[in-house]
């Protein structure tokens, strides 16, 4: 059975790159009827926080990336936190030492810094020479008994090469002579990332390691650790980095990168998932709009690209808009209400007393909405009577000074006589305005700026019908 994992470090929020990695793992697992496992890599004790962990879990749940195994899915959550698995790592390290596949290195930081500076002066790459690996057991014990601090290193064969058969990148070869003996335990006995990830992946039965290409440089070291431990090797797939507009790795300087900030800004989780899937992967056709179920059905690692994927917020907004337009009236209203409340455009009382009106107003903006957070600015005039004309509306109002009074007189007469049914009002208004010799671009603009204070928005007759007679008349009187 396919078993994959996503293993975030709880040192900050879940960023876009991490979310895309989690998504690819999730899609691959579900496409192959496998398991998606979440574990928390919290060995960075100084930076790991419960708050960060909580935000990561919330982000994944919001995106719909529910895990099959991991925190909250087991009677023993300690299985999925590295800091609670330290005895396991120490046992494996001790076994490697006993088999002479690893050794205790007593070289001090000062010694190694001196060697590093010497290598820089000689214009060559620094590489640890493995001197402590030559110590006899007795010599090593004497140093340890004397209280000398040590790290533990795995021996690396210096001849030949390490071959990575990567599903995405193909065959990657690394000369073993370029690799140091690998540190697996620090002087404080905390295990190193490259060691714990191998132990965890083996013990959790991970069959495929899907991660960003920035981890490719770690893979040769991990392969040597797999071999030293005698573990079966998983398949590797290193997916391309997400890039900013300047083609460097996406970061805060390119804009927002935290997943939950996209939620706050009004993006739909299904839209963000849809877009993230297209960053570095292409389907077998030209479609760009997908549900999670469709992505699961189509996803294959063989269609993941090697080159970096450019993050394009305009394309994300377009995809978000398409998903917004796929919502029914009640779904969209429920999604928009929190933004209307937060901006003060509506109150809790409005939800109880004017829900249908709110729903009509929201639906009228559905075609223009790109993100949910836009709803307040687009529709505030539906709810607030103390609106002002914006600059464009003022220009229209001033430009049509000679005819605006007659326009409002005719419009108010019509809705007084026949009501605000949009089809009837449109037909009568066009006829009466033609009789009065007033052009459509004049009367349509004048009425719109009076009712909404803007020059753009939903259909004029949709607005007047949603407002109703009393609200329309109150706004006409404001400017008469």
C-alpha positions as CSV (number, residue, x, y, z in Angstrom):
1,X,0.0,0.0,0.0
2,X,1.2,3.5,-0.8
3,X,2.0,5.5,2.4
4,X,3.2,9.1,2.2
5,X,3.7,11.7,4.8
6,X,3.8,15.5,5.4
7,X,6.1,16.5,8.2
8,X,6.0,20.2,9.0
9,X,8.1,21.9,11.6
10,X,6.0,23.9,14.0
11,X,8.2,26.9,14.0
12,X,5.8,29.2,12.1
13,X,2.7,29.2,10.0
14,X,1.9,26.8,7.1
15,X,3.2,28.6,4.0
16,X,2.1,28.2,0.4
17,X,5.1,26.0,-0.4
18,X,4.4,23.6,2.5
19,X,0.7,23.5,1.6
20,X,1.5,22.5,-2.0
21,X,3.8,19.7,-0.7
22,X,1.1,18.5,1.6
23,X,-1.4,18.6,-1.3
24,X,0.7,16.6,-3.7
25,X,1.2,13.9,-1.0
26,X,-2.5,13.9,-0.2
27,X,-3.5,13.6,-3.9
28,X,-1.0,10.9,-4.6
29,X,-2.1,8.9,-1.6
30,X,-5.8,9.2,-2.4
31,X,-5.3,8.5,-6.1
32,X,-3.6,5.2,-5.2
33,X,-6.0,4.2,-2.3
34,X,-3.1,4.8,0.1
35,X,-2.6,6.6,3.4
36,X,-1.7,10.2,4.1
37,X,0.3,10.6,7.3
38,X,1.0,13.8,9.3
39,X,3.8,14.0,11.8
40,X,5.3,16.9,13.6
41,X,9.1,17.5,13.3
42,X,9.6,19.5,16.5
43,X,13.2,18.8,17.3
44,X,14.0,22.5,17.0
45,X,13.1,23.1,20.7
46,X,13.9,26.8,20.7
47,X,11.6,27.7,17.8
48,X,8.8,25.1,18.0
49,X,5.6,26.3,19.5
50,X,2.1,25.0,20.2
51,X,0.7,28.1,18.5
52,X,2.5,27.3,15.3
53,X,1.4,23.7,15.4
54,X,-2.2,24.7,16.0
55,X,-2.1,27.1,13.0
56,X,-0.6,24.4,10.8
57,X,-3.3,21.9,11.7
58,X,-6.0,24.5,11.2
59,X,-4.6,25.4,7.8
60,X,-4.6,21.8,6.7
61,X,-8.1,21.2,7.9
62,X,-9.3,24.3,6.1
63,X,-7.8,23.1,2.9
64,X,-9.5,19.8,3.2
65,X,-6.2,17.9,3.6
66,X,-7.3,15.6,6.4
67,X,-4.8,13.0,7.4
68,X,-5.4,9.3,7.9
69,X,-2.8,8.9,10.6
70,X,-1.3,11.5,12.9
71,X,-2.2,13.9,15.8
72,X,-5.7,13.3,16.9
73,X,-6.1,10.1,14.9
74,X,-4.4,7.7,17.3
75,X,-4.6,6.5,20.9
76,X,-1.0,7.5,21.2
77,X,-0.2,10.8,19.6
78,X,3.5,10.5,20.8
79,X,4.1,8.4,17.7
80,X,3.8,11.5,15.6
81,X,6.0,14.0,17.5
82,X,9.8,13.6,17.2
83,X,10.6,15.0,20.6
84,X,8.5,12.2,22.1
85,X,10.5,9.6,20.1
86,X,14.0,10.3,21.3
87,X,14.6,6.9,22.9
88,X,13.9,5.3,19.5
89,X,16.5,7.5,17.8
90,X,19.1,6.9,20.5
91,X,18.6,3.1,20.2
92,X,19.2,3.2,16.5
93,X,22.3,5.4,17.0
94,X,23.7,3.0,19.7
95,X,23.2,0.1,17.3
96,X,25.1,1.8,14.6
97,X,28.0,2.6,17.0
98,X,28.0,-1.1,18.2
99,X,28.2,-2.2,14.5
100,X,31.1,0.3,13.8
101,X,28.9,2.0,11.2
102,X,28.9,5.2,13.3
103,X,31.4,6.7,15.8
104,X,31.7,9.4,18.4
105,X,33.4,12.5,17.2
106,X,35.2,14.6,19.8
107,X,36.4,17.4,17.5
108,X,35.7,20.8,18.9
109,X,34.0,23.6,17.1
110,X,37.2,25.6,17.3
111,X,39.1,22.7,15.6
112,X,36.6,22.4,12.8
113,X,36.4,26.2,12.3
114,X,40.2,26.2,12.0
115,X,40.1,23.5,9.3
116,X,37.3,25.3,7.6
117,X,39.3,28.6,7.4
118,X,42.3,26.7,6.1
119,X,40.2,25.2,3.3
120,X,38.9,28.6,2.4
121,X,42.4,30.0,2.3
122,X,43.4,27.1,0.0
123,X,40.3,27.7,-2.1
124,X,38.9,24.2,-1.6
125,X,35.7,22.9,-0.2
126,X,35.9,22.1,3.5
127,X,35.2,18.5,4.3
128,X,35.6,16.7,7.7
129,X,38.5,14.3,7.4
130,X,37.0,11.6,9.6
131,X,39.9,11.6,12.1
132,X,37.8,10.5,15.1
133,X,36.6,7.5,13.1
134,X,40.1,6.2,13.4
135,X,40.1,6.2,17.2
136,X,40.2,2.9,18.9
137,X,37.4,1.9,21.3
138,X,39.8,2.5,24.2
139,X,40.8,6.0,23.0
140,X,37.2,7.0,22.4
141,X,36.2,5.7,25.9
142,X,39.0,7.7,27.5
143,X,37.8,10.9,25.9
144,X,34.2,10.2,26.9
145,X,35.2,9.4,30.4
146,X,37.2,12.6,30.6
147,X,33.9,14.5,29.9
148,X,34.7,15.6,26.4
149,X,31.5,16.4,24.4
150,X,30.9,14.5,21.2
151,X,28.6,14.2,18.3
152,X,27.8,10.9,16.6
153,X,28.7,10.5,12.9
154,X,27.7,7.8,10.4
155,X,30.6,6.5,8.3
156,X,30.3,7.3,4.6
157,X,32.1,5.1,2.0
158,X,34.3,7.5,0.1
159,X,34.5,5.6,-3.2
160,X,31.9,5.2,-5.8
161,X,28.7,7.3,-6.1
162,X,25.2,7.5,-4.7
163,X,22.4,7.2,-7.3
164,X,19.0,8.8,-6.6
165,X,16.2,7.4,-8.9
166,X,13.8,10.3,-8.6
167,X,10.3,10.0,-10.0
168,X,10.3,13.6,-11.0
169,X,13.9,14.5,-11.7
170,X,15.1,11.2,-13.1
171,X,18.5,9.8,-12.2
172,X,20.7,12.0,-10.0
173,X,24.3,11.0,-9.2
174,X,26.5,12.2,-6.4
175,X,30.1,11.3,-5.8
176,X,30.6,9.8,-2.4
177,X,33.9,11.6,-2.1
178,X,32.1,14.9,-1.8
179,X,30.2,13.8,1.4
180,X,31.3,14.1,5.0
181,X,30.7,11.4,7.6
182,X,27.2,12.4,8.6
183,X,26.3,13.8,12.0
184,X,23.3,12.1,13.4
185,X,23.4,13.2,17.1
186,X,24.4,16.6,18.4
187,X,26.5,17.1,21.6
188,X,23.2,17.5,23.6
189,X,22.1,14.1,22.1
190,X,19.4,15.7,20.1
191,X,19.1,13.9,16.8
192,X,19.7,15.6,13.4
193,X,17.0,16.0,10.8
194,X,18.6,13.7,8.3
195,X,18.7,10.9,10.9
196,X,15.2,11.2,12.4
197,X,13.5,11.5,9.1
198,X,15.0,8.2,7.9
199,X,14.1,6.4,11.2
200,X,10.5,7.9,11.2
201,X,9.9,7.1,7.5
202,X,11.0,3.5,8.0
203,X,9.0,2.9,11.2
204,X,5.9,4.5,9.6
205,X,6.3,2.4,6.5
206,X,6.6,5.3,4.1
207,X,6.8,4.1,0.5
208,X,7.2,7.4,-1.3
209,X,8.9,10.6,-0.1
210,X,7.4,13.5,-1.9
211,X,9.0,16.9,-1.0
212,X,10.4,20.1,-2.4
213,X,13.5,20.0,-4.5
214,X,15.4,22.0,-1.9
215,X,15.6,18.7,0.0
216,X,17.4,17.0,-2.9
217,X,20.8,17.8,-1.4
218,X,19.8,15.9,1.8
219,X,18.8,12.8,-0.1
220,X,22.3,11.3,-0.7
221,X,23.0,11.6,3.1
222,X,19.7,10.0,3.9
223,X,20.4,7.1,1.5
224,X,23.7,6.4,3.3
225,X,21.8,6.4,6.6
226,X,19.2,4.0,5.2
227,X,21.9,1.7,4.1
228,X,23.8,1.9,7.4
229,X,20.5,1.0,9.3
230,X,19.7,-1.7,6.8
231,X,16.3,-0.2,6.0
232,X,14.4,-0.6,2.7
233,X,14.6,2.5,0.5
234,X,11.4,4.5,-0.3
235,X,10.9,6.1,-3.7
236,X,11.8,9.7,-3.9
237,X,10.0,12.5,-5.8
238,X,11.4,16.1,-5.5
239,X,8.8,18.6,-6.7
240,X,9.8,22.0,-8.1
241,X,10.0,25.1,-5.9
242,X,7.3,27.8,-6.1
243,X,8.9,31.0,-7.3
244,X,8.1,34.7,-7.1
245,X,7.9,37.1,-10.0
246,X,11.7,37.6,-9.8
247,X,12.1,33.8,-10.2
248,X,13.6,33.4,-6.7
249,X,12.0,31.1,-4.1
250,X,8.6,32.4,-3.0
251,X,8.9,34.4,0.3
252,X,7.2,37.1,2.3
253,X,8.8,39.8,0.2
254,X,6.8,38.5,-2.8
255,X,3.5,39.0,-0.8
256,X,1.4,36.9,1.5
257,X,2.6,33.3,2.0
258,X,0.6,32.1,5.0
259,X,-2.3,29.8,4.2
260,X,-4.7,31.2,6.8
261,X,-4.1,34.8,5.5
262,X,-5.7,33.6,2.2
263,X,-8.7,32.5,4.2
264,X,-8.9,35.9,5.9
265,X,-8.6,37.7,2.6
266,X,-11.6,35.8,1.2
267,X,-10.2,33.0,-0.9
268,X,-12.1,29.7,-1.0
269,X,-10.2,26.6,0.2
270,X,-11.2,24.7,-2.9
271,X,-9.9,27.5,-5.1
272,X,-6.5,27.6,-3.4
273,X,-6.2,23.8,-3.6
274,X,-7.2,24.0,-7.3
275,X,-4.5,26.6,-7.9
276,X,-1.8,25.0,-5.8
277,X,-2.3,21.7,-7.7
278,X,-1.4,23.5,-11.0
279,X,1.9,24.9,-9.5
280,X,4.3,22.3,-10.9
281,X,1.7,19.8,-12.1
282,X,-0.3,19.7,-15.3
283,X,-3.4,17.6,-16.1
284,X,-3.8,15.6,-19.3
285,X,-5.9,18.3,-20.9
286,X,-6.2,22.1,-20.9
287,X,-8.7,22.4,-18.1
288,X,-7.8,24.7,-15.2
289,X,-10.8,24.4,-12.9
290,X,-10.9,21.3,-10.7
291,X,-12.7,20.0,-7.6
292,X,-10.7,18.0,-5.1
293,X,-12.3,14.8,-6.3
294,X,-11.2,15.6,-9.9
295,X,-7.7,16.3,-8.8
296,X,-7.5,13.0,-6.9
297,X,-8.7,11.2,-10.0
298,X,-6.2,12.8,-12.3
299,X,-3.1,13.3,-10.2
300,X,0.1,11.5,-11.2
301,X,3.7,12.2,-10.2
302,X,4.8,11.5,-13.7
303,X,3.1,14.8,-14.8
304,X,4.9,16.9,-12.2
305,X,7.4,19.3,-13.8
306,X,11.1,19.7,-13.1
307,X,11.2,23.4,-13.5
308,X,10.1,26.0,-10.9
309,X,6.5,27.0,-10.7
310,X,5.7,30.8,-10.9
311,X,3.2,32.0,-8.4
312,X,0.6,34.2,-10.2
313,X,-1.8,35.9,-7.8
314,X,-4.0,37.1,-10.8
315,X,-4.5,33.5,-11.9
316,X,-5.4,32.5,-8.3
317,X,-7.9,35.3,-8.1
318,X,-9.4,34.2,-11.5
319,X,-9.7,30.6,-10.3
320,X,-11.2,31.9,-7.0
321,X,-13.8,33.9,-8.9
322,X,-14.8,30.9,-10.9
323,X,-15.3,28.9,-7.7
324,X,-17.3,31.7,-6.2
325,X,-19.6,31.8,-9.2
326,X,-20.2,28.1,-8.7
327,X,-21.8,28.7,-5.3
328,X,-25.6,28.7,-4.8
329,X,-27.2,31.8,-3.2
330,X,-27.3,30.4,0.3
331,X,-23.7,29.0,0.2
332,X,-22.3,32.3,-1.0
333,X,-24.3,34.4,1.5
334,X,-23.1,32.3,4.4
335,X,-19.5,32.8,3.2
336,X,-19.9,36.5,2.7
337,X,-21.7,37.4,6.0
338,X,-18.6,37.3,8.2
339,X,-16.9,39.9,5.9
340,X,-20.0,42.1,6.0
341,X,-20.1,41.9,9.8
342,X,-16.4,42.5,10.2
343,X,-16.6,45.7,8.1
344,X,-19.7,46.9,10.0
345,X,-21.8,47.0,6.8
346,X,-24.4,44.8,8.5
347,X,-25.2,43.8,12.1
348,X,-26.3,40.6,13.8
349,X,-29.8,42.1,13.8
350,X,-29.7,42.5,10.0
351,X,-29.0,38.8,9.7
352,X,-32.1,38.0,11.7
353,X,-34.4,40.6,10.2
354,X,-33.1,41.2,6.7
355,X,-31.5,37.9,5.6
356,X,-33.3,37.7,2.3
357,X,-32.3,41.2,1.5
358,X,-28.7,40.4,2.3
359,X,-28.9,37.3,0.1
360,X,-30.2,39.3,-2.8
361,X,-27.5,41.9,-2.5
362,X,-24.7,39.2,-2.3
363,X,-26.0,37.4,-5.3
364,X,-26.1,40.6,-7.4
365,X,-22.3,40.9,-6.8
366,X,-21.5,37.2,-7.5
367,X,-20.4,37.8,-11.1
368,X,-17.9,40.5,-10.0
369,X,-16.5,38.9,-6.8
370,X,-13.0,37.7,-7.1
371,X,-12.4,37.3,-3.3
372,X,-15.0,37.3,-0.6
373,X,-13.4,40.2,1.2
374,X,-14.5,42.5,-1.7
375,X,-18.2,42.0,-0.8
376,X,-18.3,44.9,1.7
377,X,-16.9,47.6,-0.6
378,X,-18.9,46.4,-3.5
379,X,-22.2,46.3,-1.7
380,X,-22.0,48.7,1.2
381,X,-24.6,51.1,-0.5
382,X,-27.2,48.3,-0.2
383,X,-27.1,48.6,3.5
384,X,-25.9,52.1,4.4
385,X,-28.1,55.1,3.6
386,X,-25.3,57.6,4.5
387,X,-23.3,56.7,1.4
388,X,-21.5,59.4,-0.7
389,X,-20.9,59.4,-4.4
390,X,-17.4,58.4,-5.4
391,X,-15.3,60.6,-7.7
392,X,-16.5,58.9,-10.9
393,X,-20.1,59.2,-9.8
394,X,-19.7,62.9,-9.0
395,X,-18.4,63.5,-12.5
396,X,-21.4,61.8,-14.0
397,X,-23.7,63.8,-11.7
398,X,-22.1,67.1,-12.7
399,X,-21.9,66.3,-16.4
400,X,-25.6,65.6,-16.6
401,X,-26.8,68.6,-14.5
402,X,-29.2,69.8,-17.2
403,X,-31.1,66.6,-17.4
404,X,-30.7,64.8,-14.1
405,X,-33.8,66.5,-12.5
406,X,-36.0,65.3,-15.3
407,X,-34.5,61.8,-15.2
408,X,-35.3,61.4,-11.5
409,X,-38.8,62.9,-11.9
410,X,-39.6,60.3,-14.6
411,X,-38.1,57.4,-12.7
412,X,-39.9,58.3,-9.5
413,X,-43.2,58.6,-11.4
414,X,-42.8,55.2,-13.0
415,X,-42.0,53.3,-9.8
416,X,-44.9,55.1,-8.0
417,X,-47.3,53.9,-10.6
418,X,-46.1,50.4,-11.4
419,X,-43.8,49.4,-8.6
420,X,-40.2,48.1,-8.9
421,X,-40.5,44.9,-10.9
422,X,-37.3,45.1,-13.0
423,X,-38.8,43.9,-16.3
424,X,-41.7,46.3,-16.2
425,X,-39.6,49.3,-15.0
426,X,-37.0,48.7,-17.7
427,X,-39.6,48.6,-20.5
428,X,-41.5,51.7,-19.2
429,X,-38.4,53.7,-18.4
430,X,-36.9,53.3,-21.8
431,X,-40.1,54.3,-23.5
432,X,-40.7,57.4,-21.3
433,X,-37.1,58.5,-21.6
434,X,-37.2,58.2,-25.3
435,X,-40.4,60.3,-25.4
436,X,-38.6,62.9,-23.2
437,X,-35.6,62.9,-25.6
438,X,-33.1,61.6,-22.9
439,X,-30.5,59.2,-24.1
440,X,-29.9,55.8,-22.3
441,X,-26.3,56.6,-21.3
442,X,-27.6,59.7,-19.5
443,X,-30.7,58.3,-17.6
444,X,-29.0,55.0,-16.8
445,X,-25.9,56.7,-15.3
446,X,-27.9,59.3,-13.4
447,X,-30.2,56.8,-11.7
448,X,-27.3,54.5,-10.9
449,X,-25.2,57.1,-9.2
450,X,-28.3,58.3,-7.2
451,X,-29.1,54.8,-6.0
452,X,-25.6,53.5,-5.4
453,X,-23.1,56.4,-5.4
454,X,-21.1,54.5,-8.0
455,X,-20.9,54.2,-11.8
456,X,-20.4,50.4,-11.8
457,X,-22.1,47.4,-10.3
458,X,-25.0,45.0,-10.9
459,X,-27.8,45.7,-13.3
460,X,-29.6,48.9,-12.5
461,X,-33.0,47.3,-12.5
462,X,-31.8,44.5,-10.3
463,X,-30.6,47.1,-7.8
464,X,-33.9,49.0,-7.9
465,X,-36.0,45.8,-7.5
466,X,-33.8,44.7,-4.6
467,X,-34.1,48.1,-2.9
468,X,-37.8,48.3,-3.2
469,X,-40.0,51.4,-3.6
470,X,-39.3,53.1,-0.3
471,X,-35.5,52.8,-0.4
472,X,-35.5,54.0,-4.1
473,X,-37.7,57.0,-3.3
474,X,-35.6,57.9,-0.2
475,X,-32.4,58.1,-2.4
476,X,-34.1,60.0,-5.1
477,X,-35.3,62.6,-2.6
478,X,-31.7,62.8,-1.2
479,X,-30.5,64.2,-4.6
480,X,-33.7,66.0,-5.9
